């Protein structure tokens, strides 16, 4: 069994993914971590030195290597599902669970981090812009949605477990 978490930066994909993996006895994988491991450098450095296009190609490459794994919860980078090819690859692996949060909640969670290349500058404005572009895609590809704005990661996990049992 595999489970995939998608959604914008700061919605809790990594934390919920880790907890979910623990509850279901799955391995935890994270596309950003896998990319950093194979490239031997940080996502932010890859963006700066090679550009976003190069990073997006790495995301697709990493998805193709997932055949080597089984029984995992996978947390994906916030822009990964924008590429149709990636969604097709993911759909073969497991259900796509979309985590969401209100704009102000996302801002509160990412405010103090500088490691997200797409949120450099006016974070509030960037979140608004990118979210409005991406929301239609996120909602279109999702099999199940959990709004994490007002709940703990543990509660988000409970909602996912309930849905999986159905
Ligand atoms: C990105 C989200 C980041 C990371 C990269 C690009 C995006 O991952 O993949 O900075 O396009 O939304 P998180 O969603 O885990 O922060």
Backbone and ligand atoms as CSV (ligand in chain L), in Angstrom:
chain,resi,resn,atom,element,x,y,z
A,1,UNK,N,N,0.832,-1.208,0.000
A,1,UNK,CA,C,0.000,0.000,0.000
A,1,UNK,C,C,0.870,1.263,0.000
A,2,UNK,N,N,0.484,2.224,-0.857
A,2,UNK,CA,C,1.188,3.511,-0.881
A,2,UNK,C,C,0.166,4.641,-0.757
A,3,UNK,N,N,0.585,5.751,-0.183
A,3,UNK,CA,C,-0.283,6.919,-0.054
A,3,UNK,C,C,0.514,8.150,-0.453
A,4,UNK,N,N,-0.125,9.043,-1.203
A,4,UNK,CA,C,0.595,10.222,-1.669
A,4,UNK,C,C,-0.047,11.501,-1.147
A,5,UNK,N,N,0.789,12.350,-0.597
A,5,UNK,CA,C,0.295,13.628,-0.094
A,5,UNK,C,C,0.715,14.736,-1.055
A,6,UNK,N,N,-0.274,15.524,-1.474
A,6,UNK,CA,C,0.022,16.649,-2.366
A,6,UNK,C,C,-0.504,17.934,-1.734
A,7,UNK,N,N,-0.107,19.068,-2.306
A,7,UNK,CA,C,-0.619,20.353,-1.824
A,7,UNK,C,C,0.472,21.393,-1.706
A,8,UNK,N,N,0.036,22.593,-1.396
A,8,UNK,CA,C,0.911,23.759,-1.364
A,8,UNK,C,C,1.947,23.680,-0.240
A,9,UNK,N,N,2.966,24.508,-0.359
A,9,UNK,CA,C,3.976,24.629,0.703
A,9,UNK,C,C,3.285,25.009,2.022
A,10,UNK,N,N,3.721,24.425,3.099
A,10,UNK,CA,C,3.215,24.835,4.411
A,10,UNK,C,C,1.879,24.227,4.821
A,11,UNK,N,N,1.370,23.266,4.054
A,11,UNK,CA,C,0.096,22.652,4.465
A,11,UNK,C,C,0.312,21.467,5.404
A,12,UNK,N,N,1.567,21.045,5.547
A,12,UNK,CA,C,1.870,19.971,6.513
A,12,UNK,C,C,2.146,18.604,5.904
A,13,UNK,N,N,2.495,18.572,4.613
A,13,UNK,CA,C,2.689,17.280,3.935
A,13,UNK,C,C,3.754,16.417,4.611
A,14,UNK,N,N,4.865,17.024,4.974
A,14,UNK,CA,C,5.955,16.220,5.541
A,14,UNK,C,C,5.581,15.696,6.924
A,15,UNK,N,N,5.042,16.581,7.749
A,15,UNK,CA,C,4.728,16.147,9.114
A,15,UNK,C,C,3.597,15.108,9.113
A,16,UNK,N,N,2.538,15.387,8.368
A,16,UNK,CA,C,1.421,14.439,8.295
A,16,UNK,C,C,1.902,13.135,7.661
A,17,UNK,N,N,2.731,13.243,6.640
A,17,UNK,CA,C,3.256,12.049,5.963
A,17,UNK,C,C,4.047,11.163,6.912
A,18,UNK,N,N,4.880,11.796,7.716
A,18,UNK,CA,C,5.690,11.028,8.683
A,18,UNK,C,C,4.811,10.304,9.692
A,19,UNK,N,N,3.822,11.027,10.231
A,19,UNK,CA,C,2.915,10.430,11.228
A,19,UNK,C,C,2.081,9.305,10.623
A,20,UNK,N,N,1.610,9.557,9.413
A,20,UNK,CA,C,0.783,8.571,8.716
A,20,UNK,C,C,1.586,7.298,8.468
A,21,UNK,N,N,2.827,7.481,8.054
A,21,UNK,CA,C,3.705,6.337,7.796
A,21,UNK,C,C,3.874,5.524,9.075
A,22,UNK,N,N,4.064,6.226,10.178
A,22,UNK,CA,C,4.261,5.534,11.452
A,22,UNK,C,C,3.013,4.733,11.827
A,23,UNK,N,N,1.846,5.365,11.674
A,23,UNK,CA,C,0.581,4.696,12.033
A,23,UNK,C,C,0.313,3.456,11.194
A,24,UNK,N,N,0.688,3.531,9.909
A,24,UNK,CA,C,0.356,2.429,8.998
A,24,UNK,C,C,1.537,1.498,8.753
A,25,UNK,N,N,2.610,1.758,9.484
A,25,UNK,CA,C,3.798,0.933,9.301
A,25,UNK,C,C,4.335,0.985,7.866
A,26,UNK,N,N,4.383,2.185,7.342
A,26,UNK,CA,C,4.892,2.375,5.981
A,26,UNK,C,C,6.228,3.103,6.060
A,27,UNK,N,N,6.973,3.073,4.972
A,27,UNK,CA,C,8.167,3.910,4.894
A,27,UNK,C,C,7.720,5.330,4.576
A,28,UNK,N,N,8.505,6.288,4.995
A,28,UNK,CA,C,8.197,7.669,4.631
A,28,UNK,C,C,9.190,8.153,3.580
A,29,UNK,N,N,8.636,8.678,2.483
A,29,UNK,CA,C,9.494,9.241,1.429
A,29,UNK,C,C,9.041,10.664,1.132
A,30,UNK,N,N,9.974,11.473,0.690
A,30,UNK,CA,C,9.680,12.879,0.411
A,30,UNK,C,C,10.441,13.237,-0.872
A,31,UNK,N,N,9.724,13.714,-1.893
A,31,UNK,CA,C,10.401,13.953,-3.189
A,31,UNK,C,C,11.538,14.969,-3.047
A,32,UNK,N,N,11.332,16.011,-2.244
A,32,UNK,CA,C,12.405,17.007,-2.066
A,32,UNK,C,C,13.649,16.372,-1.439
A,33,UNK,N,N,13.404,15.509,-0.445
A,33,UNK,CA,C,14.547,14.842,0.221
A,33,UNK,C,C,15.276,13.909,-0.745
A,34,UNK,N,N,14.495,13.180,-1.557
A,34,UNK,CA,C,15.117,12.249,-2.507
A,34,UNK,C,C,15.960,13.028,-3.525
A,35,UNK,N,N,15.448,14.171,-3.955
A,35,UNK,CA,C,16.191,15.000,-4.916
A,35,UNK,C,C,17.469,15.538,-4.269
A,36,UNK,N,N,17.342,16.030,-3.050
A,36,UNK,CA,C,18.530,16.567,-2.369
A,36,UNK,C,C,19.586,15.482,-2.171
A,37,UNK,N,N,19.105,14.276,-1.899
A,37,UNK,CA,C,20.051,13.177,-1.681
A,37,UNK,C,C,20.784,12.824,-2.978
A,38,UNK,N,N,20.040,12.690,-4.072
A,38,UNK,CA,C,20.714,12.290,-5.320
A,38,UNK,C,C,21.586,13.417,-5.869
A,39,UNK,N,N,21.134,14.667,-5.677
A,39,UNK,CA,C,21.908,15.799,-6.209
A,39,UNK,C,C,23.035,16.238,-5.276
A,40,UNK,N,N,22.923,15.840,-4.014
A,40,UNK,CA,C,23.923,16.246,-3.036
A,40,UNK,C,C,23.937,17.732,-2.751
A,41,UNK,N,N,22.806,18.381,-2.931
A,41,UNK,CA,C,22.705,19.806,-2.581
A,41,UNK,C,C,21.253,20.177,-2.312
A,42,UNK,N,N,21.056,21.352,-1.751
A,42,UNK,CA,C,19.738,21.806,-1.318
A,42,UNK,C,C,18.873,22.225,-2.513
A,43,UNK,N,N,17.562,22.083,-2.340
A,43,UNK,CA,C,16.612,22.512,-3.381
A,43,UNK,C,C,16.857,23.976,-3.757
A,44,UNK,N,N,17.054,24.818,-2.738
A,44,UNK,CA,C,17.231,26.249,-3.024
A,44,UNK,C,C,18.455,26.484,-3.905
A,45,UNK,N,N,19.499,25.702,-3.668
A,45,UNK,CA,C,20.708,25.860,-4.492
A,45,UNK,C,C,20.455,25.389,-5.925
A,46,UNK,N,N,19.707,24.304,-6.062
A,46,UNK,CA,C,19.387,23.793,-7.405
A,46,UNK,C,C,18.584,24.851,-8.177
A,47,UNK,N,N,17.608,25.464,-7.510
A,47,UNK,CA,C,16.798,26.527,-8.142
A,47,UNK,C,C,17.677,27.679,-8.597
A,48,UNK,N,N,18.565,28.112,-7.722
A,48,UNK,CA,C,19.383,29.291,-8.033
A,48,UNK,C,C,20.370,28.979,-9.160
A,49,UNK,N,N,21.052,27.853,-9.043
A,49,UNK,CA,C,22.116,27.556,-10.017
A,49,UNK,C,C,21.594,27.008,-11.337
A,50,UNK,N,N,20.537,26.203,-11.287
A,50,UNK,CA,C,20.089,25.505,-12.512
A,50,UNK,C,C,18.737,25.988,-13.027
A,51,UNK,N,N,17.986,26.673,-12.180
A,51,UNK,CA,C,16.672,27.157,-12.618
A,51,UNK,C,C,15.558,26.162,-12.309
A,52,UNK,N,N,14.315,26.690,-12.375
A,52,UNK,CA,C,13.164,25.868,-11.996
A,52,UNK,C,C,12.943,24.694,-12.958
A,53,UNK,N,N,13.168,24.909,-14.245
A,53,UNK,CA,C,12.939,23.847,-15.239
A,53,UNK,C,C,13.749,22.605,-14.928
A,54,UNK,N,N,14.985,22.822,-14.568
A,54,UNK,CA,C,15.882,21.718,-14.224
A,54,UNK,C,C,15.343,20.962,-13.003
A,55,UNK,N,N,14.901,21.729,-12.001
A,55,UNK,CA,C,14.340,21.118,-10.789
A,55,UNK,C,C,13.098,20.282,-11.123
A,56,UNK,N,N,12.234,20.824,-12.004
A,56,UNK,CA,C,11.002,20.100,-12.367
A,56,UNK,C,C,11.330,18.785,-13.075
A,57,UNK,N,N,12.400,18.787,-13.883
A,57,UNK,CA,C,12.814,17.533,-14.531
A,57,UNK,C,C,13.281,16.526,-13.480
A,58,UNK,N,N,13.976,17.021,-12.462
A,58,UNK,CA,C,14.428,16.123,-11.386
A,58,UNK,C,C,13.237,15.493,-10.665
A,59,UNK,N,N,12.168,16.286,-10.495
A,59,UNK,CA,C,10.972,15.749,-9.823
A,59,UNK,C,C,10.413,14.562,-10.619
A,60,UNK,N,N,10.338,14.723,-11.929
A,60,UNK,CA,C,9.806,13.632,-12.764
A,60,UNK,C,C,10.727,12.414,-12.696
A,61,UNK,N,N,12.025,12.664,-12.737
A,61,UNK,CA,C,12.988,11.549,-12.654
A,61,UNK,C,C,12.829,10.782,-11.346
A,62,UNK,N,N,12.673,11.528,-10.265
A,62,UNK,CA,C,12.543,10.888,-8.959
A,62,UNK,C,C,11.280,10.014,-8.888
A,63,UNK,N,N,10.209,10.473,-9.491
A,63,UNK,CA,C,8.974,9.671,-9.480
A,63,UNK,C,C,9.180,8.347,-10.200
A,64,UNK,N,N,9.992,8.388,-11.232
A,64,UNK,CA,C,10.233,7.151,-11.984
A,64,UNK,C,C,11.052,6.138,-11.179
A,65,UNK,N,N,11.800,6.607,-10.211
A,65,UNK,CA,C,12.595,5.678,-9.397
A,65,UNK,C,C,11.756,5.031,-8.283
A,66,UNK,N,N,10.517,5.495,-8.100
A,66,UNK,CA,C,9.708,4.976,-6.992
A,66,UNK,C,C,9.274,3.531,-7.197
A,67,UNK,N,N,9.431,3.050,-8.415
A,67,UNK,CA,C,9.154,1.621,-8.672
A,67,UNK,C,C,10.000,0.729,-7.765
A,68,UNK,N,N,11.143,1.265,-7.358
A,68,UNK,CA,C,12.048,0.480,-6.508
A,68,UNK,C,C,11.543,0.334,-5.063
A,69,UNK,N,N,10.513,1.103,-4.718
A,69,UNK,CA,C,10.021,1.090,-3.322
A,69,UNK,C,C,8.609,0.521,-3.265
A,70,UNK,N,N,8.231,0.081,-2.068
A,70,UNK,CA,C,6.851,-0.354,-1.861
A,70,UNK,C,C,6.444,0.001,-0.442
A,71,UNK,N,N,5.155,0.089,-0.210
A,71,UNK,CA,C,4.642,0.417,1.124
A,71,UNK,C,C,5.204,1.721,1.667
A,72,UNK,N,N,4.828,2.800,1.039
A,72,UNK,CA,C,5.327,4.094,1.515
A,72,UNK,C,C,4.243,5.169,1.525
A,73,UNK,N,N,4.467,6.141,2.406
A,73,UNK,CA,C,3.723,7.400,2.355
A,73,UNK,C,C,4.684,8.393,1.718
A,74,UNK,N,N,4.220,9.058,0.680
A,74,UNK,CA,C,5.089,9.960,-0.078
A,74,UNK,C,C,4.600,11.395,0.042
A,75,UNK,N,N,5.469,12.250,0.512
A,75,UNK,CA,C,5.162,13.675,0.537
A,75,UNK,C,C,5.798,14.309,-0.704
A,76,UNK,N,N,5.008,15.082,-1.448
A,76,UNK,CA,C,5.510,15.635,-2.721
A,76,UNK,C,C,5.736,17.143,-2.631
A,77,UNK,N,N,6.674,17.650,-3.400
A,77,UNK,CA,C,6.904,19.092,-3.483
A,77,UNK,C,C,5.636,19.785,-3.997
A,78,UNK,N,N,5.413,21.006,-3.530
A,78,UNK,CA,C,4.155,21.703,-3.821
A,78,UNK,C,C,3.830,21.921,-5.295
A,79,UNK,N,N,4.848,21.882,-6.156
A,79,UNK,CA,C,4.585,22.142,-7.577
A,79,UNK,C,C,4.590,20.886,-8.422
A,80,UNK,N,N,4.793,19.770,-7.798
A,80,UNK,CA,C,5.005,18.520,-8.551
A,80,UNK,C,C,3.803,18.105,-9.404
A,81,UNK,N,N,2.594,18.306,-8.890
A,81,UNK,CA,C,1.421,17.826,-9.635
A,81,UNK,C,C,1.009,18.757,-10.781
A,82,UNK,N,N,1.776,19.823,-10.977
A,82,UNK,CA,C,1.442,20.738,-12.083
A,82,UNK,C,C,1.780,20.109,-13.426
A,83,UNK,N,N,2.665,19.145,-13.417
A,83,UNK,CA,C,3.031,18.443,-14.638
A,83,UNK,C,C,2.135,17.216,-14.785
A,84,UNK,N,N,1.418,17.163,-15.908
A,84,UNK,CA,C,0.467,16.062,-16.106
A,84,UNK,C,C,1.138,14.701,-16.054
A,85,UNK,N,N,2.313,14.628,-16.634
A,85,UNK,CA,C,3.063,13.366,-16.641
A,85,UNK,C,C,3.275,12.866,-15.200
A,86,UNK,N,N,3.569,13.802,-14.300
A,86,UNK,CA,C,3.796,13.425,-12.902
A,86,UNK,C,C,2.521,12.868,-12.264
A,87,UNK,N,N,1.392,13.514,-12.589
A,87,UNK,CA,C,0.120,13.052,-12.016
A,87,UNK,C,C,-0.173,11.643,-12.500
A,88,UNK,N,N,0.088,11.390,-13.787
A,88,UNK,CA,C,-0.140,10.037,-14.315
A,88,UNK,C,C,0.728,9.009,-13.580
A,89,UNK,N,N,1.972,9.370,-13.335
A,89,UNK,CA,C,2.867,8.458,-12.606
A,89,UNK,C,C,2.358,8.224,-11.189
A,90,UNK,N,N,1.925,9.304,-10.529
A,90,UNK,CA,C,1.453,9.194,-9.138
A,90,UNK,C,C,0.192,8.357,-9.029
A,91,UNK,N,N,-0.709,8.538,-9.984
A,91,UNK,CA,C,-1.997,7.829,-9.929
A,91,UNK,C,C,-1.809,6.313,-9.999
A,92,UNK,N,N,-0.710,5.893,-10.595
A,92,UNK,CA,C,-0.441,4.452,-10.654
A,92,UNK,C,C,0.090,3.917,-9.325
A,93,UNK,N,N,0.553,4.843,-8.491
A,93,UNK,CA,C,1.200,4.432,-7.242
A,93,UNK,C,C,0.207,4.309,-6.086
A,94,UNK,N,N,-0.714,5.258,-5.984
A,94,UNK,CA,C,-1.646,5.233,-4.849
A,94,UNK,C,C,-2.574,6.425,-4.878
A,95,UNK,N,N,-3.497,6.515,-3.885
A,95,UNK,CA,C,-4.428,7.635,-3.840
A,95,UNK,C,C,-3.705,8.960,-3.547
A,96,UNK,N,N,-4.229,10.032,-4.138
A,96,UNK,CA,C,-3.646,11.369,-3.942
A,96,UNK,C,C,-4.463,12.127,-2.899
A,97,UNK,N,N,-3.842,12.375,-1.774
A,97,UNK,CA,C,-4.521,13.093,-0.702
A,97,UNK,C,C,-4.030,14.526,-0.669
A,98,UNK,N,N,-4.973,15.426,-0.861
A,98,UNK,CA,C,-4.626,16.851,-0.908
A,98,UNK,C,C,-4.760,17.464,0.476
A,99,UNK,N,N,-3.684,18.060,0.966
A,99,UNK,CA,C,-3.759,18.845,2.198
A,99,UNK,C,C,-3.874,20.301,1.790
A,100,UNK,N,N,-4.755,21.030,2.475
A,100,UNK,CA,C,-4.917,22.454,2.176
A,100,UNK,C,C,-4.820,23.237,3.485
A,101,UNK,N,N,-4.712,24.554,3.355
A,101,UNK,CA,C,-4.806,25.437,4.518
A,101,UNK,C,C,-5.134,26.829,3.996
A,102,UNK,N,N,-5.760,27.628,4.833
A,102,UNK,CA,C,-6.071,28.998,4.425
A,102,UNK,C,C,-4.771,29.784,4.243
A,103,UNK,N,N,-4.869,30.818,3.378
A,103,UNK,CA,C,-3.678,31.615,3.054
A,103,UNK,C,C,-2.934,32.130,4.279
A,104,UNK,N,N,-3.697,32.658,5.237
A,104,UNK,CA,C,-3.029,33.264,6.404
A,104,UNK,C,C,-2.357,32.196,7.272
A,105,UNK,N,N,-2.924,30.999,7.238
A,105,UNK,CA,C,-2.325,29.906,8.005
A,105,UNK,C,C,-1.015,29.482,7.343
A,106,UNK,N,N,-1.036,29.382,6.016
A,106,UNK,CA,C,0.187,29.028,5.280
A,106,UNK,C,C,1.261,30.084,5.559
A,107,UNK,N,N,0.866,31.331,5.493
A,107,UNK,CA,C,1.836,32.414,5.732
A,107,UNK,C,C,2.461,32.289,7.117
A,108,UNK,N,N,1.631,32.040,8.099
A,108,UNK,CA,C,2.127,31.874,9.468
A,108,UNK,C,C,3.136,30.736,9.579
A,109,UNK,N,N,2.911,29.674,8.803
A,109,UNK,CA,C,3.793,28.505,8.897
A,109,UNK,C,C,5.104,28.678,8.130
A,110,UNK,N,N,5.091,29.496,7.068
A,110,UNK,CA,C,6.324,29.598,6.262
A,110,UNK,C,C,7.082,30.907,6.498
A,111,UNK,N,N,6.474,31.747,7.328
A,111,UNK,CA,C,6.987,33.100,7.565
A,111,UNK,C,C,8.467,33.147,7.931
A,112,UNK,N,N,8.877,32.230,8.772
A,112,UNK,CA,C,10.239,32.313,9.296
A,112,UNK,C,C,11.243,31.450,8.560
A,113,UNK,N,N,10.828,30.865,7.443
A,113,UNK,CA,C,11.782,30.029,6.709
A,113,UNK,C,C,12.162,30.729,5.406
A,114,UNK,N,N,13.410,30.599,5.047
A,114,UNK,CA,C,13.886,31.259,3.826
A,114,UNK,C,C,14.326,30.237,2.788
A,115,UNK,N,N,13.946,28.954,3.017
A,115,UNK,CA,C,14.461,27.919,2.121
A,115,UNK,C,C,13.524,27.583,0.964
A,116,UNK,N,N,12.478,28.409,0.780
A,116,UNK,CA,C,11.578,28.130,-0.330
A,116,UNK,C,C,11.751,29.170,-1.432
A,117,UNK,N,N,12.418,28.762,-2.521
A,117,UNK,CA,C,12.787,29.719,-3.563
A,117,UNK,C,C,11.597,30.459,-4.181
A,118,UNK,N,N,10.420,29.827,-4.210
A,118,UNK,CA,C,9.281,30.489,-4.858
A,118,UNK,C,C,8.618,31.531,-3.963
A,119,UNK,N,N,9.015,31.581,-2.700
A,119,UNK,CA,C,8.390,32.549,-1.791
A,119,UNK,C,C,9.341,33.667,-1.382
A,120,UNK,N,N,10.339,33.903,-2.199
A,120,UNK,CA,C,11.260,35.005,-1.897
A,120,UNK,C,C,10.535,36.327,-2.134
A,121,UNK,N,N,10.820,37.317,-1.294
A,121,UNK,CA,C,10.178,38.632,-1.454
A,121,UNK,C,C,8.918,38.720,-0.615
A,122,UNK,N,N,7.865,39.291,-1.179
A,122,UNK,CA,C,6.610,39.466,-0.455
A,122,UNK,C,C,5.865,38.117,-0.367
A,123,UNK,N,N,6.069,37.425,0.746
A,123,UNK,CA,C,5.543,36.063,0.876
A,123,UNK,C,C,4.019,36.012,0.740
A,124,UNK,N,N,3.359,36.988,1.393
A,124,UNK,CA,C,1.901,36.981,1.381
A,124,UNK,C,C,1.378,37.076,-0.059
A,125,UNK,N,N,1.964,37.987,-0.825
A,125,UNK,CA,C,1.573,38.183,-2.229
A,125,UNK,C,C,1.864,36.941,-3.070
A,126,UNK,N,N,3.035,36.377,-2.847
A,126,UNK,CA,C,3.438,35.185,-3.621
A,126,UNK,C,C,2.489,34.019,-3.333
A,127,UNK,N,N,2.156,33.846,-2.057
A,127,UNK,CA,C,1.253,32.738,-1.692
A,127,UNK,C,C,-0.089,32.916,-2.401
A,128,UNK,N,N,-0.606,34.146,-2.328
A,128,UNK,CA,C,-1.895,34.440,-2.955
A,128,UNK,C,C,-1.851,34.104,-4.450
A,129,UNK,N,N,-0.822,34.613,-5.123
A,129,UNK,CA,C,-0.707,34.427,-6.578
A,129,UNK,C,C,-0.588,32.948,-6.964
A,130,UNK,N,N,0.348,32.278,-6.309
A,130,UNK,CA,C,0.633,30.895,-6.725
A,130,UNK,C,C,-0.537,29.981,-6.358
A,131,UNK,N,N,-1.138,30.236,-5.194
A,131,UNK,CA,C,-2.285,29.408,-4.782
A,131,UNK,C,C,-3.437,29.517,-5.770
A,132,UNK,N,N,-3.714,30.747,-6.222
A,132,UNK,CA,C,-4.866,30.891,-7.124
A,132,UNK,C,C,-4.598,30.208,-8.459
A,133,UNK,N,N,-3.339,30.152,-8.864
A,133,UNK,CA,C,-3.001,29.421,-10.088
A,133,UNK,C,C,-3.151,27.913,-9.895
A,134,UNK,N,N,-2.716,27.459,-8.733
A,134,UNK,CA,C,-2.621,26.008,-8.524
A,134,UNK,C,C,-3.874,25.336,-7.990
A,135,UNK,N,N,-4.702,26.084,-7.262
A,135,UNK,CA,C,-5.852,25.445,-6.622
A,135,UNK,C,C,-6.717,24.596,-7.561
A,136,UNK,N,N,-6.998,25.115,-8.792
A,136,UNK,CA,C,-7.808,24.284,-9.696
A,136,UNK,C,C,-7.142,22.940,-9.998
A,137,UNK,N,N,-5.824,22.951,-10.150
A,137,UNK,CA,C,-5.106,21.698,-10.456
A,137,UNK,C,C,-5.145,20.767,-9.244
A,138,UNK,N,N,-4.818,21.301,-8.073
A,138,UNK,CA,C,-4.822,20.473,-6.860
A,138,UNK,C,C,-6.182,19.772,-6.712
A,139,UNK,N,N,-7.237,20.567,-6.845
A,139,UNK,CA,C,-8.576,20.004,-6.616
A,139,UNK,C,C,-8.972,18.994,-7.678
A,140,UNK,N,N,-8.500,19.232,-8.885
A,140,UNK,CA,C,-8.853,18.318,-9.982
A,140,UNK,C,C,-8.226,16.926,-9.787
A,141,UNK,N,N,-6.994,16.898,-9.319
A,141,UNK,CA,C,-6.300,15.605,-9.266
A,141,UNK,C,C,-6.498,14.853,-7.934
A,142,UNK,N,N,-7.041,15.556,-6.925
A,142,UNK,CA,C,-7.122,14.947,-5.578
A,142,UNK,C,C,-8.218,13.890,-5.466
A,143,UNK,N,N,-7.919,12.819,-4.726
A,143,UNK,CA,C,-8.921,11.801,-4.421
A,143,UNK,C,C,-9.628,12.114,-3.108
A,144,UNK,N,N,-8.942,12.836,-2.223
A,144,UNK,CA,C,-9.513,13.176,-0.919
A,144,UNK,C,C,-8.811,14.446,-0.424
A,145,UNK,N,N,-9.564,15.311,0.278
A,145,UNK,CA,C,-8.997,16.586,0.712
A,145,UNK,C,C,-9.103,16.746,2.228
A,146,UNK,N,N,-8.043,17.189,2.861
A,146,UNK,CA,C,-8.087,17.511,4.289
A,146,UNK,C,C,-7.581,18.940,4.485
A,147,UNK,N,N,-8.427,19.774,5.076
A,147,UNK,CA,C,-8.018,21.140,5.404
A,147,UNK,C,C,-7.321,21.108,6.764
A,148,UNK,N,N,-6.046,21.445,6.786
A,148,UNK,CA,C,-5.268,21.342,8.032
A,148,UNK,C,C,-5.240,22.649,8.826
A,149,UNK,N,N,-6.001,23.659,8.376
A,149,UNK,CA,C,-5.917,24.988,9.009
A,149,UNK,C,C,-6.151,24.965,10.510
A,150,UNK,N,N,-7.190,24.244,10.929
A,150,UNK,CA,C,-7.590,24.312,12.335
A,150,UNK,C,C,-7.459,22.990,13.075
A,151,UNK,N,N,-6.686,22.077,12.525
A,151,UNK,CA,C,-6.513,20.788,13.202
A,151,UNK,C,C,-5.021,20.474,13.357
A,152,UNK,N,N,-4.725,19.529,14.239
A,152,UNK,CA,C,-3.326,19.131,14.446
A,152,UNK,C,C,-2.946,18.101,13.365
A,153,UNK,N,N,-1.660,17.897,13.162
A,153,UNK,CA,C,-1.242,16.854,12.223
A,153,UNK,C,C,-1.824,15.490,12.597
A,154,UNK,N,N,-1.921,15.203,13.894
A,154,UNK,CA,C,-2.489,13.918,14.341
A,154,UNK,C,C,-3.949,13.797,13.899
A,155,UNK,N,N,-4.684,14.900,14.015
A,155,UNK,CA,C,-6.089,14.873,13.589
A,155,UNK,C,C,-6.213,14.711,12.076
A,156,UNK,N,N,-5.287,15.314,11.354
A,156,UNK,CA,C,-5.290,15.146,9.887
A,156,UNK,C,C,-5.077,13.673,9.542
A,157,UNK,N,N,-4.167,13.045,10.268
A,157,UNK,CA,C,-3.908,11.615,10.055
A,157,UNK,C,C,-5.181,10.799,10.318
A,158,UNK,N,N,-5.893,11.124,11.406
A,158,UNK,CA,C,-7.136,10.396,11.719
A,158,UNK,C,C,-8.134,10.510,10.572
A,159,UNK,N,N,-8.249,11.699,10.004
A,159,UNK,CA,C,-9.204,11.887,8.891
A,159,UNK,C,C,-8.813,11.035,7.692
A,160,UNK,N,N,-7.521,10.969,7.430
A,160,UNK,CA,C,-7.043,10.172,6.295
A,160,UNK,C,C,-7.304,8.686,6.561
A,161,UNK,N,N,-7.041,8.245,7.790
A,161,UNK,CA,C,-7.254,6.834,8.137
A,161,UNK,C,C,-8.733,6.457,7.993
A,162,UNK,N,N,-9.604,7.388,8.422
A,162,UNK,CA,C,-11.049,7.137,8.304
A,162,UNK,C,C,-11.430,6.966,6.829
A,163,UNK,N,N,-10.890,7.836,6.018
A,163,UNK,CA,C,-11.200,7.779,4.579
A,163,UNK,C,C,-10.666,6.484,3.953
A,164,UNK,N,N,-9.479,6.096,4.360
A,164,UNK,CA,C,-8.872,4.880,3.792
A,164,UNK,C,C,-9.684,3.631,4.139
A,165,UNK,N,N,-10.334,3.665,5.312
A,165,UNK,CA,C,-11.107,2.487,5.759
A,165,UNK,C,C,-12.386,2.298,4.967
A,166,UNK,N,N,-12.869,3.402,4.383
A,166,UNK,CA,C,-14.156,3.345,3.648
A,166,UNK,C,C,-14.072,2.459,2.415
L,1,LIG,C1,C,7.818,23.982,-4.331
L,1,LIG,C2,C,7.637,23.438,-3.075
L,1,LIG,C3,C,8.759,22.926,-2.258
L,1,LIG,C4,C,9.922,22.516,-3.152
L,1,LIG,C5,C,10.303,23.627,-4.064
L,1,LIG,C6,C,9.138,24.056,-4.978
L,1,LIG,C7,C,6.637,24.456,-5.074
L,1,LIG,O1,O,8.335,21.809,-1.505
L,1,LIG,O2,O,9.606,21.379,-3.897
L,1,LIG,O3,O,10.736,24.695,-3.292
L,1,LIG,O4,O,6.725,24.657,-6.305
L,1,LIG,O5,O,5.567,24.631,-4.446
L,1,LIG,P1,P,7.311,21.902,-0.241
L,1,LIG,O6,O,5.912,21.949,-0.803
L,1,LIG,O7,O,7.573,20.629,0.490
L,1,LIG,O8,O,7.671,23.110,0.531
